[in-house]
Amino acid sequence: MSDDLKNKTPVRDVEHYVDPEPFNPAVVEELSPEQERFYQASQWQIMWWKFKRHKLAVWSGVVLLIFYLCVPFAEIIAPYAPDTRDSYHLYAPPQPLHLFHEGKFVGPFVYGLKSEINMETLQWEYSPDLEKVQPLRFFCSGDDYEFWGLFPATFHLFCPADGGTAFLLGTDRLGRDQFSGLVYGARLSLTIGLVGVTISIVLGLFFGGIAGYFGGIADTLIQRLIEIMRSLPELPLWMALSAALPVTWSPVWVYFGLTIILGLLDWPGLARAVRSKLLSLREEEYAKAAVMMGAKPKRVITRHLLPGFTSHIIASASLSIPAMILGETALSFLNLGLRRPAISWGVLLNEAQNISVVTVYPWLMAPVIPIIIVVLAFNFLGDGLRDAADPYK
């Protein structure tokens, strides 16, 4: 036992092991098959293995994949066209699916609806007609549509029975199917986040890279611009810019206008994070070595510095997409974003502005459910991707 000079506490001596065998540089260390597979794997393979261990993120990715399949195949999945109206079923309640009728297996079917007007409240009242069993038809011909706007078609994944109805989530005030509206609305609500985040990331990396790598006057000007933009209230600014869009624009142009607005207002946060990371990474030895070897600033930033915080960029993007989806939903809900004939989840929620309508027809709040699911799935997926891309985890 020996004493520590500073703390005066006994410290146990540990015998130093020395291998008595002479050093042989020709000996190759033997690796197990698992170690050899890991050391020979690429960076993307290692990220994929780490991502698969995050079960919640994997299942969130599966959920988002299912939602995004509605984007290219909305016409096929939806049983009705988005503008199809049924004047005999205004504010019809959801028709639940059944498999058995009177103890016999029938397959997926719905019961018909009996409707009558309540003369006291002057409202339509519906009740299931247990004598009308309406089996669903699969891979059938239904409402006409133009697939991707290229050619006419009538093929649907499922359709109501001949002469029947299949309002799985009810109808609105004009008799339009809510489920079909949700499927078509996913096309705009889900893609507006991707396009907006792409614009935001490009601007954030560009301005943040300039400010963090070069510094000086460029850094000062960009930081003052970021501070001005972040000091403005976000939602009122969205509302003001959206209200400035001409009312004569087509839904397509309004859609692109909203994506540009959301993208232009979301980049300051990412730019500031990129700047702070570059300020620290540019002082690393490998960055200085690249500069001394004659690498240009563009190559130093893109090839040496940006990969060092890929995990942060992924996390920022995964959090920005649901924020933009919520922004579009809020603007469309307030009649400042997309409007009919364009269909998004915010446009569908616009039908539920009146609280009295919501209390009587609660199925009009159905678009809230996919919005919550998508936002949570993006958050969980972002956590998994960030951990997979982090080299220190």
Secondary structure in CASP SS format (residue, H / E / C, confidence):
PFRMAT SS
TARGET T0000
AUTHOR 0000-0000-0000
METHOD secondary structure of the structure
MODEL  1
M C 1.00
S E 1.00
D E 1.00
D C 1.00
L C 1.00
K C 1.00
N C 1.00
K C 1.00
T C 1.00
P E 1.00
V E 1.00
R C 1.00
D C 1.00
V C 1.00
E C 1.00
H C 1.00
Y C 1.00
V C 1.00
D C 1.00
P C 1.00
E C 1.00
P C 1.00
F C 1.00
N C 1.00
P C 1.00
A C 1.00
V C 1.00
V C 1.00
E C 1.00
E C 1.00
L C 1.00
S C 1.00
P H 1.00
E H 1.00
Q H 1.00
E H 1.00
R H 1.00
F H 1.00
Y H 1.00
Q C 1.00
A C 1.00
S C 1.00
Q H 1.00
W H 1.00
Q H 1.00
I H 1.00
M H 1.00
W H 1.00
W H 1.00
K H 1.00
F H 1.00
K H 1.00
R C 1.00
H C 1.00
K H 1.00
L H 1.00
A H 1.00
V H 1.00
W H 1.00
S H 1.00
G H 1.00
V H 1.00
V H 1.00
L H 1.00
L H 1.00
I H 1.00
F H 1.00
Y H 1.00
L H 1.00
C C 1.00
V C 1.00
P C 1.00
F C 1.00
A H 1.00
E H 1.00
I H 1.00
I H 1.00
A C 1.00
P C 1.00
Y C 1.00
A C 1.00
P C 1.00
D C 1.00
T C 1.00
R C 1.00
D C 1.00
S C 1.00
Y C 1.00
H C 1.00
L C 1.00
Y C 1.00
A C 1.00
P C 1.00
P C 1.00
Q C 1.00
P C 1.00
L C 1.00
H E 1.00
L E 1.00
F E 1.00
H E 1.00
E C 1.00
G C 1.00
K E 1.00
F E 1.00
V E 1.00
G E 1.00
P E 1.00
F E 1.00
V E 1.00
Y E 1.00
G E 1.00
L E 1.00
K E 1.00
S E 1.00
E E 1.00
I E 1.00
N E 1.00
M C 1.00
E C 1.00
T C 1.00
L C 1.00
Q E 1.00
W E 1.00
E E 1.00
Y E 1.00
S E 1.00
P E 1.00
D E 1.00
L E 1.00
E E 1.00
K E 1.00
V E 1.00
Q E 1.00
P E 1.00
L C 1.00
R E 1.00
F E 1.00
F E 1.00
C E 1.00
S E 1.00
G E 1.00
D E 1.00
D E 1.00
Y E 1.00
E E 1.00
F E 1.00
W C 1.00
G C 1.00
L C 1.00
F E 1.00
P E 1.00
A E 1.00
T E 1.00
F E 1.00
H E 1.00
L E 1.00
F E 1.00
C E 1.00
P C 1.00
A C 1.00
D C 1.00
G C 1.00
G C 1.00
T C 1.00
A C 1.00
F C 1.00
L C 1.00
L C 1.00
G C 1.00
T E 1.00
D C 1.00
R C 1.00
L C 1.00
G C 1.00
R C 1.00
D E 1.00
Q H 1.00
F H 1.00
S H 1.00
G H 1.00
L H 1.00
V H 1.00
Y H 1.00
G H 1.00
A H 1.00
R H 1.00
L H 1.00
S H 1.00
L H 1.00
T H 1.00
I H 1.00
G H 1.00
L H 1.00
V H 1.00
G H 1.00
V H 1.00
T H 1.00
I H 1.00
S H 1.00
I H 1.00
V H 1.00
L H 1.00
G H 1.00
L H 1.00
F H 1.00
F H 1.00
G H 1.00
G H 1.00
I H 1.00
A H 1.00
G H 1.00
Y H 1.00
F H 1.00
G C 1.00
G H 1.00
I H 1.00
A H 1.00
D H 1.00
T H 1.00
L H 1.00
I H 1.00
Q H 1.00
R H 1.00
L H 1.00
I H 1.00
E H 1.00
I H 1.00
M H 1.00
R H 1.00
S H 1.00
L C 1.00
P C 1.00
E H 1.00
L H 1.00
P H 1.00
L H 1.00
W H 1.00
M H 1.00
A H 1.00
L H 1.00
S H 1.00
A H 1.00
A C 1.00
L C 1.00
P C 1.00
V C 1.00
T C 1.00
W C 1.00
S C 1.00
P H 1.00
V H 1.00
W H 1.00
V H 1.00
Y H 1.00
F H 1.00
G H 1.00
L H 1.00
T H 1.00
I H 1.00
I H 1.00
L H 1.00
G H 1.00
L H 1.00
L H 1.00
D H 1.00
W H 1.00
P H 1.00
G H 1.00
L H 1.00
A H 1.00
R H 1.00
A H 1.00
V H 1.00
R H 1.00
S H 1.00
K H 1.00
L H 1.00
L H 1.00
S H 1.00
L H 1.00
R C 1.00
E C 1.00
E C 1.00
E H 1.00
Y H 1.00
A H 1.00
K H 1.00
A H 1.00
A H 1.00
V H 1.00
M H 1.00
M C 1.00
G C 1.00
A C 1.00
K C 1.00
P H 1.00
K H 1.00
R H 1.00
V H 1.00
I H 1.00
T H 1.00
R H 1.00
H H 1.00
L H 1.00
L H 1.00
P H 1.00
G H 1.00
F H 1.00
T H 1.00
S H 1.00
H H 1.00
I H 1.00
I H 1.00
A H 1.00
S H 1.00
A H 1.00
S H 1.00
L H 1.00
S H 1.00
I H 1.00
P H 1.00
A H 1.00
M H 1.00
I H 1.00
L H 1.00
G H 1.00
E H 1.00
T H 1.00
A H 1.00
L H 1.00
S H 1.00
F H 1.00
L C 1.00
N C 1.00
L C 1.00
G C 1.00
L C 1.00
R C 1.00
R C 1.00
P C 1.00
A C 1.00
I C 1.00
S C 1.00
W H 1.00
G H 1.00
V H 1.00
L H 1.00
L H 1.00
N H 1.00
E H 1.00
A H 1.00
Q C 1.00
N C 1.00
I H 1.00
S H 1.00
V H 1.00
V H 1.00
T H 1.00
V H 1.00
Y C 1.00
P H 1.00
W H 1.00
L H 1.00
M H 1.00
A C 1.00
P C 1.00
V H 1.00
I H 1.00
P H 1.00
I H 1.00
I H 1.00
I H 1.00
V H 1.00
V H 1.00
L H 1.00
A H 1.00
F H 1.00
N H 1.00
F H 1.00
L H 1.00
G H 1.00
D H 1.00
G H 1.00
L H 1.00
R H 1.00
D H 1.00
A H 1.00
A H 1.00
D C 1.00
P C 1.00
Y C 1.00
K C 1.00
END
